[in-house]
Amino acid sequence: MRRTLLAWLLVLPLVALSTQLAHSLAYRLLESNALARAQHLEATGHSSIALVPLLSVITLVLVFAVGAAVMRDAGRGYSIGSIALWPFAVMPVAGYALQEVLERVGTGHGDLSAILAEPTMVGGLALQLPFALAAYAIARFILRTAQHLVRLITAPPSAPSSSTPQAQPVSLVSRLVPLRNGGACAAERAPPVPLRL
């Protein structure tokens, strides 16, 4: 249940933000005059576009919170898994179409067939998928990065591999006693040969 909630807390703000950004960009592209665009948006009930900066901040806060929760869960051995693509493919398109229709009908601007044929509606729908795919990529990146960071932090230090030669410890005695008999250490030499007179 918790993992599903975390997934939706990541998906919903990213989808909402991508929808609003595509919505705003569609109007900017199709109406280059800022004054005419502002008047058109005001007349057609598009006050939600003014909330994009606030929605961006809320999304950023939620994304960081979900990333921290995913890191905590990953540290305990739980994984959120992967994020499904369908919410990013379906929700922005449906949300944008519904928002446009409700805004226009709510302000008395046009009937449904006229709204669906408008260039801003068609352009806005066309922009939803690229923005949604970008939001999907961001969500996957956040999950993978959070889980990878936990693995890096909690991984035990790696032991040296047996294939790499290890330096042999050198004792103080072997450094101080001169070598003889072809380099054999004094500690390894044979008993002394008796002297013959």
C-alpha positions in Angstrom: 0.0 0.0 0.0 2.8 2.4 0.9 4.7 1.8 -2.3 1.6 2.4 -4.3 1.0 5.6 -2.5 4.6 6.7 -3.1 4.3 5.9 -6.8 1.1 8.0 -7.1 2.6 10.8 -5.1 5.4 10.9 -7.7 3.2 10.4 -10.8 0.3 12.8 -10.1 2.3 16.0 -9.6 4.5 15.3 -12.5 1.5 14.5 -14.8 -0.3 17.7 -13.6 2.8 19.8 -14.1 3.5 18.4 -17.6 -0.1 18.9 -18.6 -0.1 22.6 -17.5 3.3 23.3 -19.1 2.1 21.8 -22.4 -1.2 23.8 -22.0 0.7 27.0 -21.5 3.2 26.4 -24.3 0.3 25.6 -26.7 -1.2 29.1 -26.1 2.2 30.7 -26.3 3.0 29.1 -29.7 -0.5 29.7 -31.2 -0.8 33.3 -29.9 2.5 35.1 -30.0 1.1 38.5 -28.9 1.3 38.5 -25.1 -1.5 41.0 -24.6 -3.9 39.2 -27.0 -3.0 35.9 -25.4 -3.6 37.3 -21.8 -7.0 38.6 -22.9 -8.0 35.4 -24.6 -6.9 33.3 -21.6 -8.9 35.6 -19.2 -12.0 35.5 -21.4 -11.9 31.7 -21.8 -11.4 30.9 -18.1 -7.8 29.8 -18.2 -6.7 31.2 -14.9 -5.1 27.9 -14.0 -2.2 28.7 -16.3 -1.1 31.5 -13.9 -0.7 28.8 -11.2 2.1 27.0 -13.1 4.9 28.5 -11.0 3.1 27.4 -7.8 2.4 24.0 -9.2 6.1 23.7 -10.1 7.2 24.4 -6.5 4.6 21.9 -5.1 5.8 19.3 -7.6 9.4 19.8 -6.7 8.7 19.5 -3.0 6.7 16.3 -3.5 9.4 14.8 -5.8 12.1 15.4 -3.2 9.8 14.0 -0.5 9.1 10.9 -2.5 12.8 10.5 -3.4 13.7 10.6 0.4 10.9 8.1 1.2 12.1 5.7 -1.6 15.7 6.0 -0.2 14.5 5.2 3.3 12.4 2.2 2.0 15.3 1.0 -0.1 17.6 1.1 2.9 15.1 -1.2 4.7 15.1 -3.6 1.8 11.9 -2.5 0.1 11.6 -1.4 -3.5 8.9 0.7 -5.1 9.5 -1.2 -8.3 8.9 0.6 -11.6 6.5 3.2 -12.7 3.9 2.3 -15.2 3.8 4.2 -18.5 0.0 4.3 -18.9 -0.7 7.1 -16.4 1.7 9.4 -18.3 0.2 8.4 -21.6 -3.5 8.6 -20.7 -3.9 11.1 -17.9 -2.4 14.2 -19.6 -4.4 13.9 -22.7 -7.7 13.2 -20.9 -6.9 15.9 -18.3 -6.1 18.5 -20.9 -9.2 17.8 -23.0 -11.5 17.8 -19.9 -9.9 21.0 -18.6 -10.3 22.8 -21.9 -13.9 21.7 -22.3 -14.8 22.7 -18.7 -13.1 26.1 -18.9 -14.8 27.0 -22.2 -18.2 25.7 -21.3 -17.9 27.3 -17.8 -17.3 30.7 -19.3 -19.9 30.2 -22.1 -17.4 30.2 -25.0 -18.5 27.8 -27.7 -20.0 24.4 -27.9 -18.2 21.1 -27.7 -17.6 20.6 -31.4 -16.2 24.2 -31.8 -13.9 23.7 -28.8 -12.5 20.4 -30.1 -11.8 21.9 -33.5 -9.9 25.0 -32.1 -6.2 25.2 -33.0 -5.3 25.6 -29.3 -7.1 22.4 -28.5 -5.4 20.4 -31.2 -2.0 22.0 -30.5 -2.4 21.4 -26.8 -3.3 17.8 -27.3 -0.3 17.3 -29.6 2.1 18.7 -26.9 0.8 16.5 -24.2 2.6 13.3 -25.2 6.1 14.8 -25.4 5.7 16.5 -22.0 4.2 13.4 -20.5 7.1 11.3 -21.8 9.5 13.7 -20.3 7.7 13.5 -16.9 7.8 9.7 -17.2 11.6 9.8 -17.8 12.0 12.1 -14.8 10.0 9.8 -12.5 12.0 6.8 -13.6 15.3 8.7 -13.1 14.2 9.8 -9.6 13.4 6.2 -8.5 16.5 4.7 -10.0 18.7 7.4 -8.5 17.2 7.1 -5.0 17.6 3.3 -5.0 21.1 3.5 -6.5 22.2 6.0 -3.9 21.0 3.7 -1.1 23.0 0.8 -2.6 26.1 2.9 -2.7 25.7 4.1 0.8 24.8 0.7 2.4 27.2 -1.5 0.3 29.9 -3.1 2.4 33.4 -2.3 1.4 34.7 -4.6 -1.2 37.4 -7.1 -0.3 40.5 -7.1 -2.6 40.3 -9.7 -5.3 42.5 -12.8 -5.1 43.8 -12.3 -8.6 45.7 -9.1 -7.7 49.0 -9.6 -6.0 49.1 -8.4 -2.4 52.1 -6.8 -0.9 53.7 -9.1 1.7 54.3 -7.4 5.1 58.0 -6.7 5.7 59.1 -7.0 9.3 61.5 -4.7 11.0 64.0 -7.4 11.5 64.3 -8.2 7.8 64.9 -4.5 7.1 67.7 -4.3 9.7 69.5 -7.6 9.2 71.6 -7.6 6.0 70.8 -10.2 3.4 73.2 -13.0 2.5 73.2 -16.3 0.6 71.5 -15.0 -2.6 69.0 -12.7 -0.9 67.7 -15.1 1.8 66.6 -13.3 4.9 68.5 -13.7 8.1 65.5 -15.2 9.8 65.3 -18.0 7.1 69.0 -19.0 7.1 70.5 -22.4 8.0 72.5 -22.9 11.2 76.0 -21.6 11.1 78.7 -23.8 9.6 81.3 -24.8 12.3 84.7 -23.2 11.9 87.6 -25.5 11.1 90.9 -24.6 12.4 
